[in-house]
Amino acid sequence: MMPDLIDLTDVDVFARGEHHPMLQRLRETDPVHWHPLPEGTGFWALTRHSDVTAAYLDHGAFLSSGGAMIGGSYRNEADSAAGRMLVSSDPPRHRLLRQHMHRAFSPTAVDRIAQRVTALVDDALDTVLADGGGDFATQISPQLPAGALMGMMDIGHADALALIDMTRRMIGFRDSSYVELSGDERLRLATIQAEIFEFFYDLLLARRAHPGSDLISELAAVEINGRRLPEEDILYNCLNVAVGGNETTSHTASSGMVALADHPDQLARLRDDHRLLDTAVNEILRWSSTNAYVQRIAARDIEAAGKQIQRGDSVTLWNVAANRDPEQFPDPDRFDVGRSPNRHLSYGSGIHRCIGAVLAHVELTILFKRLIERGVRWDLAGEVRRVRSNFILGISSLPIHLTAP
């Protein structure tokens, strides 16, 4: 039996940044851990890199159609997006959906988005530099997904920022930085999701009237087995892309700023050798592990590390623990911008590797390249406030001093 202090659902442990010791203990003493829940159910937690990777790759045994997060959706034991949203679907539907959605991430589209992101980042840096500093998490990092949304969904900057605000509140539905915490929290989450669906529904109507080459137009034209996607499926997959892109990339950017500020020797290495930029971005991804875990459902009885996982059990794959596994990463608690190889799981693995991984990498590379090329110097100027979530390990506020030659 593990001690009572192991509680992977305690969002405040993650908000305080105290989750690594807890996950390390699990990885070392109970790597396939049964975690009970108050209502009498529970879930398995995999924390070793080898076990998490194996579960990602065995999509026949570990199904995605139970939803990516623990807890389902409002008034439902199962996730209402199961089998509809790309991240919550299994083959063959997953393969067919991914083929269509992948067009929004073509090299041409990524190049177009990269130009937009670069312009937005430079404008945001100019503004904050003129003020001598600001809040990186609200003024600069959101420009990465804003540029991506503008390019992928053919929307304006104001609409992109409004959508980012909605997904922020959705992920931060337990965080007073984003929402009013009174009332039923699951009803609060459902209300925010309804706002997002209304936003996308309006766009869907517009694209049906005037189709383009954007993601929503592509989804509206999709046919699977001779049938168009239901409206609900289109809206769910727009939500999938928006949450995946908005939350992970910008929060990883903020975490990278903190990591480099906390490790000035590594920042100096990066400034001295710009060729380290790619390995530095991968190390920031490993270090931050913004998407802490994903859920799977056991398709059959499975034995793992001497434990008996039963068919239908919830199984969570803890990327944040796997990314600090010393069996895979020598000296894993050392931030090293030159770390190579770096087989982090921040994008997942296998058929469910993040569809936007290439775009996310481009966005992060643009940000840190512009910071280094422009000779920007920074240091923390106040309390770093983290999101109250065990799913997305984000930063809601990052006060920062910023100067440049």
PyMOL commands that set and color helices and strands:
alter all, ss='L'
color gray80, all
select helices_A, chain A and resi 11-15+19-29+49-57+86-88+93-105+107-131+136-139+143-153+157-171+185-209+215-221+231-262+264-272+274-288+319-322+350-352+357-373
alter helices_A, ss='H'
color red, helices_A
select strands_A, chain A and resi 32-36+42-46+62-63+133-135+223-224+227-228+293-298+302-304+307-309+314-318+377-380+385-386+395-397+399-403
alter strands_A, ss='S'
color yellow, strands_A
deselect
rebuild
show_as cartoon
